[in-house]
Amino acid sequence: MGELEFRKALFAAAHAKPALKPYLGDPLRLFDGVPRGAALPYATLEAVSTQLLTGHLEEGGRLIGSIGIYSRHADRAQTLEILQIFNELLEVGVTPSAETEVAGLTMTETSCRRLSDGRTWYGRIKFSVLLQNTA
């Protein structure tokens, strides 16, 4: 239905964003499933789900997902700066292969808080997007 193509396009767009490199390194510490011992700060594509619009795969669906940012910077500033870059990336739009049409990308939440360990900042962007196969 295009979920995999959208995920690939999201990662490609993030890797092409030079503003992320000072924060997330080169190559970017951007994961779809965080490896054990990953250096901070890093970003991860968190839970992603797809809701069918009509009950038929070929008629498209709404992808709902989130990007999480983890940092041990002294304050929340670094996490907020990384969130802002991802917000800009999503606002411009993520364009998957020609076989998938993307419409109505909406950011539904942006948040930042300190985790219970008292050292780690966690930021999250929740988003939804309509996907439809064009093939």
C-alpha positions in Angstrom: 0.0 0.0 0.0 3.0 2.4 0.1 4.0 2.2 3.7 7.4 0.7 2.9 8.0 3.2 0.1 7.0 6.1 2.4 9.4 4.9 5.2 12.2 4.6 2.6 11.5 8.1 1.3 11.4 9.5 4.9 14.9 8.0 5.6 16.3 9.2 2.3 14.9 12.8 3.0 16.4 12.8 6.5 19.8 11.6 5.2 19.8 14.3 2.6 19.2 17.0 5.2 22.6 18.5 6.1 21.2 20.3 9.2 20.8 16.9 11.0 24.5 15.9 10.7 25.9 18.1 13.4 23.4 16.5 15.8 23.0 13.0 14.6 26.4 12.4 13.1 27.5 11.2 9.6 26.2 8.7 8.8 23.0 9.7 10.7 22.1 7.9 13.8 18.5 7.5 12.5 17.1 4.1 13.1 14.1 1.9 12.4 14.6 -0.1 15.5 17.5 1.1 17.7 20.5 -1.1 18.0 21.8 -1.9 21.4 24.4 0.6 22.6 23.5 3.3 20.1 25.3 6.6 20.8 23.2 9.6 21.8 21.7 11.7 20.4 19.8 9.6 17.9 16.4 9.6 16.2 14.2 6.6 15.6 11.1 5.9 13.5 8.8 4.6 16.2 5.5 2.8 16.0 3.9 3.0 12.5 0.4 1.8 11.7 -1.7 1.9 8.7 -5.5 2.2 8.6 -7.3 1.3 5.4 -9.6 3.9 4.1 -12.2 1.6 2.6 -11.1 -1.9 3.6 -9.3 -2.5 0.3 -5.5 -2.2 0.1 -5.5 -0.8 -3.5 -7.7 2.1 -2.4 -5.1 3.5 0.0 -4.8 4.2 3.7 -3.7 6.5 6.4 -0.3 5.9 7.8 0.2 7.1 11.4 3.6 7.2 12.9 6.1 9.0 15.1 9.7 10.0 15.1 11.4 9.9 18.5 14.6 11.9 19.5 16.7 10.8 22.4 19.4 13.1 23.9 21.5 13.5 27.0 22.3 17.2 26.4 22.3 19.3 29.6 18.9 20.8 28.7 16.1 20.3 26.2 17.5 22.8 23.6 19.3 20.1 21.5 16.2 17.9 21.4 14.0 20.9 20.4 16.4 21.9 17.6 16.4 18.3 16.2 12.6 18.2 16.4 12.4 21.5 14.5 14.6 20.1 11.7 12.3 17.1 11.4 9.2 19.4 11.5 10.7 21.3 8.5 11.5 18.1 6.7 7.9 16.8 7.1 6.4 20.2 6.2 8.2 20.2 2.9 6.9 16.7 2.2 8.3 13.3 1.8 8.1 11.9 -1.7 8.2 8.2 -2.2 8.5 6.3 -5.5 6.2 7.2 -8.4 3.9 4.3 -7.6 2.8 5.9 -4.3 0.9 9.1 -4.0 1.2 11.1 -0.7 -1.5 13.6 0.4 -2.5 15.4 3.5 0.6 15.0 5.7 -0.3 16.3 9.1 1.8 16.7 12.2 -0.5 15.9 15.1 1.8 16.4 18.1 5.3 17.7 18.9 6.5 17.1 22.5 9.6 17.1 24.6 10.1 15.8 28.2 12.8 14.4 30.5 12.6 10.6 31.0 12.5 9.0 34.4 16.2 8.3 34.4 16.6 12.1 35.0 19.4 12.3 32.3 17.7 11.6 29.0 15.5 14.0 27.0 12.9 12.5 24.7 11.2 14.4 21.9 8.5 13.1 19.6 6.7 14.2 16.5 3.5 12.3 15.7 2.3 12.5 12.1 -0.3 11.1 9.7 -0.4 10.9 6.0 -2.7 9.6 3.3 -1.1 7.1 0.9 -2.5 5.7 -2.3 -1.0 3.4 -4.9 -1.0 4.9 -8.3 0.1 1.8 -10.2 
